[in-house]
Amino acid sequence: MEAFERWKEGARQIRKDVYTLYYAYKDPRVPLYAKVLVAAVVAYAASPIDLIPDFVPIIGYLDDLVLVPLGIMIALKTVPKTVLEECRAKAEAANAAGKLRNWYSAFIIIAIWFFVATLIVRALVHPT
């Protein structure tokens, strides 16, 4: 049972790190290259669409178990330490207040994926 608790704590930490990155993205002290990476990692982590679909045996969960934590780790390293500490404090405060559930953001991400998929389908069906 101890292993299960470690997994649950790891999932909680990933969730907090995603919100830390979200707050870092909004901070003007974060360089542009870091904002681009942070935005990509947060969007992918929050997206219901995976690079490798979950129904693919074994490797279907590879992105959830490897790519997302690896992306978070790299993105966290691009954020200046002082900003990162402040953003972690904001994420902790939001977690304590129960504000880490944001359906509005999920809707936006799904809408963006739908828009991109529509553009791809239109390009394939009606090439110019």
N, C-alpha and C positions, 0 to 999 in steps of 0.2 A: 504494500500500500504506500510505502514511502516514495517509491519511484513515481507513482501517480501524482502525489503531492508536488514533487519536483517538476513534473510536466505542467501541472496547473500553474505553478509559480512562474515557470518559464513563459507560459502563454500570457500571464498577467504582465510580466516584464516587457514582452514584445508589444503588448497593447499600450503600455505607458510610454515606451520608446517611440511608437508611432505618433502618439499625441505630443510628445516632446518635439519630434521633428515637425509636426504641424505648427506648433508655436514658433519654432525656429524659422520656418518658411516665412512667417509673417513679420519677423524681426528685420528691420532695415540694416542692421549691422552684419548680416550674413551675406557673403559674397554671392554674386550672380551664379557662378558655376555650382556653388553649394546649393543654392535655391533650386536650380534645375534638377540636380540629383535628388534632393530631398522631396521635391514635388513628385518625381517619378516613383520613388520608393513608397511614399505615402499613398499615392494613387493606386499603385499595384497592390499594396498590402490591404487596402480597403476595398479593392475591386472584387466583385464576384466572379470575374473572368480570369482564369489562370492561363499562364503560358503553356503549361502541360495540363490537359484536362484531368480531373481527379479520377475519372473512370478508367484511365489507362493503368493497367496493373503495375504495382510497385512504384514506378517512376511518376505516377500521377500526383503523388503527394510530395515529390521532390521539391517543387517550388515552395510549398508551405513549410517544409522542414529545413530546407537549405537556402534557397534563394532569398526569401523574405528576411530571415535573420541576418544573412550575409549582407544584403542591401542596407538593412538598418545599421549594421555595424560600420559599414563604409561611410554611409551618410552622416552618422554621428561624428565621425572623425573629421569631416569637412567643416563642421560648425565650430566657430571659436569657443574656447572653453568657458569664458564668462557668460556668453549667450546661452550655451548649453546648460549651465547650472541654473540660470534664471528660467529657462524653458522647462527644465525638469521640475523645478518648484511649482511652476504654473500647472504642469500636468498632474503633479501630486495633489495640488489643491483642487483641481477639477475632478480628480478621481475621488477624493474625500467627499466632495459635494455631490457626487453621483452624476456629474455632467459628461462623462465619457461615452455617453450613448447619443449619437448624433445621426438620426435618420435623414436629416436634410443633406448632409454630406454624402451619404450613401446614394441618395437619389441623384445628386449632381454627377457622381462618378458613373452611375449606370447610364445616365443621359449622355455623357461624353462618349462612353463605349458604344452606345447605340448610334450616335451621330457618326463616329468613325467607321463603324461597320456599314452604315448606310452609304457613306462615301465610297468605300471599297466596293460594295456591291454595284453601285451605280457606275463606277469606273470599269468594272468587269463586264457589265451588261451593255453599256453604251460607251465603248472606247471612242475617243475623238481622233 
